[in-house]
Amino acid sequence: MKTVLFVCVHNAGRSQMAEAFVNHLAAERGLPVRGESAGTVAGERVNPVAEAVMEEIGISMAGQRPKPLTREIADRADRIITMGCGVDASACPARITVTEDWGLDDPKGQPIEKVREIRDQIRARVEALLRDLNGK
């Protein structure tokens, strides 16, 4: 089983959507991949607009919550992807090696139309990531 860790500052929007996409799409396709997410300064709750736009396409984020990034979470990841949120390297556990940065806009405070665009960008990147991890 491969684990992909999505890291953001607050772990409330982009990284949560990416985690949900990986887990949903990998399960749907029978792929041995799971997503996790964490934040360097974890927020109090998942962005409700991010939850709503995921529900619109049939993917629930119920039960997901912001989690602080720890060395243990980083150590069990095969790939670590930041979401374009300016994660401060000094706030990360020493071993964290970012595989790539997706450079996505922050959904916080954005109108729902913009959050839908961000969601769709995340889905496209997760689709490519799963193809890459699956060798197809």
HELIX and SHEET records of a PDB file:
HELIX    1   1 ARG A   14  ARG A   29  1                                  16    
HELIX    2   2 PRO A   48  GLU A   56  1                                   9    
HELIX    3   3 ARG A   71  ASP A   75  1                                   5    
HELIX    4   4 ALA A   89  ALA A   91  5                                   3    
HELIX    5   5 ILE A  112  ASN A  134  1                                  23    
SHEET    1   A 4 VAL A  33  GLY A  39  0                                        
SHEET    2   A 4 LYS A   2  CYS A   8  1                                        
SHEET    3   A 4 ARG A  79  THR A  82  1                                        
SHEET    4   A 4 GLU A 100  ASP A 101  1                                        
END                                                                             
